[in-house]
Amino acid sequence: MSDNIIELKGVNKWFGDFQVLKNVDLTVGLKQKIVVCGPSGSGKSTLIRCINRLEEHQQGQITVDGIELTKATKDIEKIRAEVGMVFQQFNLFPHLSVVDNCALAPIWVKKMSKKEAEELALQQLEIVHISDQARKFPGQLSGGQQQRAAIARALCMKPKIMLFDEPTSALDPEMIKEVLDVMVELAKGGMTMIVVTHEMGFAKEVADHMIFMDEGMIVEKAVTKEFFANPKSERTKLFLSQIL
Amino acid sequence: MININKIYQWSRTNLFSNWYNSLLSLIIVFAFIKFIPPLLNWLFFDATFRGSSKAECYGDGACWIFIKVWFKKLIYGLYPENQIWRINLAFLILIFSVITSIFVKQKIRKYIIIFLIFIFPFLAIWLIGGFAIDIESLEIYIPILEEVDTRVWGGLSLTFIMAIFAMLFCFPIGIILALGRRSELPTIKYASVAFIEFWRGVPLITVLFMASVMFPLFLPADTNVDKLMRCVIGITLFEAAYMAEVVRGGLQALPRGQYDAAKSLGMGYWQMNSLIILPQALKIVIPGIANTFIALFKDTPLILVVGLLEFLGMIKLAGANPDWLGFAVEGYVFAATVYWIFCFSMSRYSQRLEIRFSTERK
């Protein structure tokens, strides 16, 4: 089991009286790519937000890279530094230029020199094809460019795992592809990824496993081909028929 | 001809577009004609500028000799004349540093700002107060500058000393309180809430009375904290509570995603706040901060109630002088003008900051 970089065991979480996660079990191996889908409000985002403890779960265990999160109150920042996250709303820092957005965390969290961090940032911006926008501010970029900058920002921390929380849902249709292309390249480069998305084309292309969630539960987990060809539960079939 | 036509068109659309706008325009023009010339006459044309005694004031206009004769006192208070160079030096250093900081490179500017915030205030206090270094146990006594008791400090220079100190300290304290009030730790949260609500709930005059009259009663008999210092601390804490609420407004305006993003990059609480949250929150509330600073500046005359005479206090004192009775109006007009100039400058400066920091969004 040592090659499992993320392990969730019996995770339960409530917002007040409302249970968002019900007894979730999940293991993710190194370099695996997992796509999570399901109707809105099914707990997909909450699930991946629990993995870097942006949300706290109340029951069960979440182990990331060998560290159990509830026991890691002091080390939580170290774990977060290893887990990159990309948000639906990009969440770039509007008061900093794109390159500063990327270089900030390496400088302050990893104590890198300013020059080194900036080189790293430009390198990562090159990878997401927006190095020409490096000196601009986030507000001057298109949505697709902003999201790619956000991916570059996360990559600058050299994370072991990347979490994507509906990265294309806030984008205009013509910009979705440029972001997905970057994510495909990233997947091919061997990154461990958990992606919450409705982009089934992307899922078919890169995912090793598919997870279907509904009402806080993992209804179905299957190898990608199997998942699309022979969904087992009725709920999954219905969902797939609606979005494909 | 084209020009006149344009004026006609312009006034037609802007001043006389219908009957009630026409009426309003006429009333306002009438008010201008009625009040502006007498005002100008009083201020300038009938006013007396030359001379050095009350007897030389004639006519119906203002007697600016009053201000001229008392000018030094209005600026320096009762500070000993032969020591005034020390106040001048302190403010010259301030002005010089500020002006240089505008013209030098970012890197050097950083050091000037550090100097202005962390070294200058204490240097200035030492220059103006001139407290000797006196370490009894080592029998060291260095009377570098003659000591000037804070009771004789006064005038506009005292206004500035108080305002600069109170602003300098109420700002960081306000930020800490604002963060404290949003803390997840109950002790810190409720301590901040209690502090803010206490200081916001009492009038400044009460604070000053307490600082000057009541506070010493609680101290051991031989300790003596300077009265001016007590008042400045009182004003600082009072304004810090307001500042905290202004800053909290900015903190609440930030979307949660900014916190999420900072945390997801592995930043701790202080890094997140100092690098991501506060720079954005403070930018949003620049108008509120300027507002608090302006209010603070105009609150300083209240130390009159504990017998300290800053600018407005000195004007009152001058007006009460038996040789100069009857010039209160001149005094207050002058005071209003001076306060207005400084408050308006602060307002303009804050607007410039807003523009400078907002360019990145365009």
Interface residues (C-beta under 8 A of the other chain):
Chain A: R49 N52 L54 E77 K78 R80 A81 E82 V83 G84 M85 F87 Q89 N91 L92 F93 P94 H95 S97 L104 A105 W108 V109 F137 G139 Q140 A150 R153 A154 M157
Chain B: P255 G257 Q258 D260 A261 A262 K263 S264 L265 G266 M267 G268 Q271 L275 I276 P279 Q280 K283 F357 E360 R361 K362
